[in-house]
Amino acid sequence: MRYTYLPRGVCSRRMDVDVEDGKIRSVEILGGCDGNLKGITKLVQGMDAQRAIDLLSGIRCGFKETSCPDQLAKALRQALDQG
């Protein structure tokens, strides 16, 4: 199932996640730190979505209360809840 998430409090503007049977099939992120986010999307591809949520939740960017990885965890949580 493909799910679109609009992150808040970070530089990225949109996250498209595809989760099937609890596994992350693909992640596309628009905006943000291009190299870092490309790396993160490659690392989580094929991973159990709950494992990625556990790893990424709560990561902060500088003094912000959230980060792109934390927002990706939120996107994955919502995708799982929708599926």
Secondary structure by P-SEA (a helix, b strand, c coil): cbbbbbbccccccbbbbbbcccccccccccccaaaaaaaaaaaaccccaaaaaaaccccccccccccaaaaaaaaaaaaaaac
